[in-house]
Amino acid sequence: MKRTGGGVTPSVVVLDNGAGYCKAGMAGQAQPTAVVPNCLARPRSAKKWLVADQVQECDDIQSIAIKRPIDRGYMISPDVEREIWDRIFKTHLKVNTTECGLMLVEPLFTLSSIQKTTDELVFEDFGFQSFCVGNSAVSTHAYQAHKAPTSILARGRTSLVVDSGFSFTHAAPVFQNKVVTTSAKRINLGGKALTNYLKELVSYRAWNVMDETYIIEDVKEKLCFVSTDIDRDLNIARIKGRGNTLRREYVLPDGVKYKRGFVKEPEPEPEPKKVVNVSDEDDDDEEDGDFDENNADEDQVDEEKKQREQRSRAPPRKPLTKPSAKQEEQQELTLTNERFLVPEMLFHPADLGMNEAGLAECIVRAINACEPELHALLYQSVLLTGGNTLLPGFKDRLEHELRPLVTDDYNINIEVVDWYV
């Protein structure tokens, strides 16, 4: 769909206006120029609201207030969105909007009233010469077809795009390079719901973090993963001590020493101590007549020196973490089974009392709503996009859940779209 304001457009601005992040750049670029949070934020110690990338540069993030222009995938606050777009266009892209066109990515099923508000924002506030609206499903399909022109997806011009983002998850069939809207399915679960669930679990078991949305989002992105064997991981999570390989510590920011939270490196396994038969050594010394009562103490000192040298030669910590010295009085958030139970709600939301279908069932429903002749092509061309699909193990778990629901006549091929590679 294209809504035009007239005039010639020498350059086009591409804007993916996601609920979590805005991705913006110029048409023809391989990667976006700016990837910034789509929100305003105000620290406790300030009265001024921070805009977009200013939030990422803020040091005082404890109990930071966040104001988002998008709720449940749709723009509800054009005034807030105007401030964010203004900073993107002027500070990051440095373009004159009156001399450009705009390509905007909107979610499926956007209401006409919201589209009208978007038109006013684009033409009246920013003065773009032309305006083209797309959706993530078609954009993802076109990108993958351009990347692999000889693939089944490109030759058949058919795919199923699973977009799991901040507010929702869509399973949208694409046929002849267009979305089959009558077959597209939606789950009202996204990254925001996962963050809220993690906040509840942590607040119940450890620290009260109900007001720490920004920090818990960082915890989720750094520590959560999708389990491929839930029973195995639950048994591992019950183990106490060093045998629990899923246990991780996240050091919370204190606003003084640590401006940002970070994942603490797991402590290495202690090396087994060398057993020395002292009685044999004493017998040898007595036989030689060179026995020294201080030999045992000297051996202990030498052993301690060796241990200190081994610790000094230990590999350095990752550069994204803080220095390796153990800090006192630091607040550590310990996660075990929370790491994989939170993403589990995308696959089995009914276990949490939610009246929603799981992701695998949603995909099957979307494909079954299409013509039977397209089923084979759709199952062979499943594309994953959105922030939730970047969780480790997401692709393998989805294939494991989808295979029992599909007959053996169909081959399943799932690919994660690597937008920024």
Buried (B, 14 or more C-beta within 10 A) or exposed (E): EEBEBEEEBEBBBBBBBBBBBBBBBBEEEEEBBBBBBBBBBBBEEEEEBBBBBBBEEBEBBBBBBBEBBBEEBBBEBBEBBBBBBBBBBEBBBEBEBEBBBBBBBBBBEBEEEBBEBBBEBBBEBBEBBBBBBBBBBBBBBBBBBEBEEEBBBBEBBBBBBBBBBBBBBBBBBBBEEEBBEEBBBBBBBBBBBBBBBBBBBBBEEBEEBEBBBBBBBBBBEBBBBBBBEBEEBBEBBEEEEEEBEBBBBBBBBBBEEBEBBBBBEEEEEEEEEEEEEEEEBEEEBEEEEEEEEEBEEEEEEEEEEEEEEEEEEEEEBEEEEBEEEEBEEBEEBBBBBBBBBBBBBBBBBEEEEBEBBBBBBBBBBBBEBBEEEBBBBBBBBBBBBBBBBBBBBBBEBBBBBBEEEBEEEBEBBBBBBEEEE
